[in-house]
Amino acid sequence: MSLKSNLHNLKEKYKGTKMAPAFNALHTFLYLPNEITHSGTHIKAADDLKRTMNTVIMAMVPCLIFGMFNAGYQHHLALGTIESAQGFLGASFWTWDNLVIGMWKVLPLVVVSYGVGLAIEFLFAVIKGHEVEEGYLVTGMLVPLIVPIDLPLWMLAVAVAFGVVIGKEVFGGTGMNILNPALTIRAFLFFAYPTWMSGDKVWVHGAVERAGTADAISGETILGSYAQNNSVIYDYWDMFWGIIPGSVGETSKLLIILGALFLIFTKIGSWRIIVSTLIGALAMGLIFNGVVDAGWISSSSKFFGLMSVPFWQHLIIGSILFGAVFMATDPVTAAQTNKGKWIYGFLIGFISIMIRVFNPAYPEGVFLAILLMNVFAPTIDHYVVQGNVKKRMKRLNVKTA
C-alpha cells in the first residue's frame, strides 16, 4: 500500500476527532488539500494560502543564507582573524568556517521560532476545532531575520509565544489580526528586554561573552554609530552588499531588492507600498538634511549625527528596506485600497526616519512605524472608500440635475 493511501486511511480515522486539524496540517504539508471549490466562484486560481506563504519564504531564503555567512564573517572580523580588505567577493567572506558559525547561531533561532509558533498554532486549532492556518510559515522565517544573532533562545521562545497569542490568536487567527505578528514579537523583545535590542554588544556573535574583558569586541551597528556622532568605518558598497553588523536578514540590500522584485513579479507584494515607503523615508531624510544645512541644529546635538546622514543613505542602513519589502506589504495588516497603499506606505517611511533620528537610544524606528500604521490601515481605507463614494454621488447628482 502506498504512503498516500496510508495517509488517506489515517485521515479518515482522525476525521471528526479533536486531533483532525493537527493531522490534516501534517497531511497537507506535501499534498494538495481535498477541499477545493468546484463551482460558484467568480475567480478560479491554483494558488492557496500555503503557496502564497511559501513564495514569500523563497524570497527570504537568500537573505537567510547570506546572513549566515555574514554572521561568521563579522565574528572573525571583530576578532581580527581575517581582514576586510578583500571585500565582498573576497575569499575570506565565503569561507566554510563563516557559514558553519552562522548556521550554528541562526538555525537554532529558526528552529525555536517555528517550533514554538507552530506548536501554539496547533494547540489553538485543536482547542477551537478549526484547520491549522499557514500564516505562521512566513512569521516563523521573519523572526530569526529581525533579531540579534546572540539573542538567548529562551527569550525568543517567550517572545514568539506572546506574539502568536496576543498578536494573532486573540483576534481570531490568520486574516483577522490587526498587527503584524513578527513585529509584535520584536516589539515585545524591545520593551521586555531592551538591553538585548538596543545595546551595542548584541549584533556580532561573541560580543556579549567578551563584554568587559580585555579582548572585548564591539557589535555596534551603523545607526548606533551615527546616533553617537561617531565616524562610520563602512563605505557605501559595504552597506549595499550587506557586510555590516545588524540583524541577520536586514544587511544585504541587494538580496532584499531581488526579493522585492520576486514578490512584485509573483503579485504577492504590493509595489505601491514598497515604493511609497521608500519615498516617505527619502522625504523625511531630505527635511532633516535641510535642517542641518540651514544651521538650525548644533553639531554637538545628540540628533545631529543621524540628521546629517545623506537622505538617500537612510535606505541602505538599518531595516527600512527590509521592513518595506517583507513587513509593510503584509496583505492582512496593510491598507487594501490602491490610494490607501500609497498613504500607508508613505507614512511608514516618513515616521520610520523620524523615530530613527529622535530616538538615539534605539536608532531604528521601522518596526514601530509599521505597527502604528497597522492600527491606522483600516481608517485609511475607510476614508479612501468614503472619498470615492462622495465623488461618485457627486457625479450622479450632476448627471441627474
C-alpha positions, 0 to 999 in steps of 0.5 A: 500500500502506498504512503498516500493511501496510508495517509488517506486511511489515517485521515479518515480515522482522525476525521471528526476527532479533536486531533483532525486539524493537527493531522490534516496540517501534517497531511497537507504539508506535501499534498494538495488539500481535498477541499477545493471549490468546484463551482460558484466562484467568480475567480478560479486560481491554483494558488492557496494560502500555503503557496502564497506563504511559501513564495514569500519564504523563497524570497527570504531564503537568500537573505537567510543564507547570506546572513549566515555567512555574514554572521561568521564573517563579522565574528572573525572580523571583530576578532581580527582573524581575517581582514576586510580588505578583500571585500565582498567577493573576497575569499575570506567572506565565503569561507566554510568556517563563516557559514558553519558559525552562522548556521550554528547561531541562526538555525537554532533561532529558526528552529525555536521560532517555528517550533514554538509558533507552530506548536501554539498554532496547533494547540489553538486549532485543536482547542477551537476545532478549526484547520491549522492556518499557514500564516505562521510559515512566513512569521516563523522565517521573519523572526530569526531575520529581525533579531540579534544573532546572540539573542538567548533562545529562551527569550525568543521562545517567550517572545514568539509565544506572546506574539502568536497569542496576543498578536494573532490568536486573540483576534481570531487567527490568520486574516483577522489580526490587526498587527503584524505578528513578527513585529509584535514579537520584536516589539515585545523583545524591545520593551521586555528586554531592551538591553538585548535590542538596543545595546551595542554588544548584541549584533556580532556573535561573541560580543556579549561573552567578551563584554568587559574583558580585555579582548572585548569586541564591539557589535555596534551597528551603523545607526548606533554609530551615527546616533553617537556622532561617531565616524562610520568605518563602512563605505557605501558598497559595504552597506549595499552588499550587506557586510555590516553588523545588524540583524541577520536578514536586514544587511544585504540590500541587494538580496532584499531588492531581488526579493522585492522584485520576486514578490512584485513579479509573483503579485504577492507584494504590493509595489505601491507600498514598497515604493511609497515607503521608500519615498516617505523615508527619502522625504523625511531624510531630505527635511532633516538634511535641510535642517542641518544645512540651514544651521538650525541644529548644533553639531554637538546635538545628540540628533545631529549625527543621524540628521546629517546622514545623506537622505538617500543613505537612510535606505541602505542602513538599518531595516527600512528596506527590509521592513518595506519589502517583507513587513509593510506589504503584509496583505492582512495588516496593510491598507487594501485600497490602491490610494490607501497603499500609497498613504500607508506606505508613505507614512511608514517611511516618513515616521520610520526616519523620524523615530530613527533620528529622535530616538538615539537610544534605539536608532531604528524606528521601522518596526514601530512605524509599521505597527502604528500604521497597522492600527491606522490601515483600516481608517485609511481605507475607510476614508479612501472608500468614503472619498470615492463614494462622495465623488461618485454621488457627486457625479450622479447628482450632476448627471441627474440635475 
